[in-house]
Amino acid sequence: MPSALRPVGAFETRPPVGLSSIHVSEGDIGPVPDSVENFIRKNINSVEQLEVLILLRRQPDREWSPREVAQEMRSTTSAIELRLEDLVNRRLAKRSESGTYSFAAPAKVATVIDETAGQYSARRTTIIQMIFSAPSDSVRSFADAFRLRSEDEE
Amino acid sequence: MAEVVYVLCALTSLTCAILLLRAHRRRPASLLLWSGLCFAGLAANNALLFLDKVVITEVDLGILRALSGLIALLFLMYALIWDTR
C-alpha cells in the first residue's frame, strides 16, 4: 500500500495519490479557515509533527510503533518519538503500554485535523509559512499559562 | 498605603507563580518551571519587604530581601540564557 505521504527530497513531500493532479490556486478556495489556523498556532510547531499527526489520523484504529512511523516518514526514530510524545501531551495521540501510539483526538478536534490535512494538501506553502510564523512553543506556553479559562472551555 | 502596595505586590507575584507552576504541571516546559520559581522568589521578596517595613521593624532584613530577589532573578536568567532548548 502506498504511504499517505511520500517524501521525495530532504524537505519535500508529495501530496496523497489522486490529489497531485488537481491544481488549486489560492483565489479559487478562499482564505485558510480560522479553525485550521487556530489549530496550527496552538498545536503544531513543525511540518514533521503535522505530517505525523495526519499519518495517525488516516488510520485511527492502527497502533504504530515509533520505528514504523519513522520508516513511513523517512525520518529518524528518535525524532519521531519526540513528535509522538508531544502529540500525546497535547491529547492528540495516546501511548499504549506496549509503547505503540495511535490517534486519540476527540471527534470535534478530528474534524479540524481533517480540514487541516485538506488545507495542507491543497496549499502546502501557506500552511508551512503559518507553522513557521507561529511563536515558539515555550513562549506560547508562557502566554497560555495566564489564561484563567482554557480555550476548550471558551 | 505603602503596606497595601507591599501586600498587593506579594499577592500578584504569588498568583503569577501559581499560574505558571500549574501550567508546568499540566504540560511540562522548562520556561514555565523557572519563571514560576522566579515569581515565587519575588513573592517571597515582597513578603519579606512587608515584614521588614511593617512587622519586624527592629531587625534589618535588607540582606535577606536582596538575596531572595537575586535568587529569583537567577532562576529567570538561567531559563532565558542557558536553558534554551
Interface residues (C-beta under 8 A of the other chain):
Chain A: N89 R90 D137 S138 V139 S141 F142 D144 A145 F146
Chain B: C16 L19 L20 R22 A23 H24 R27 P28 A29 S30 L31 L32 S35
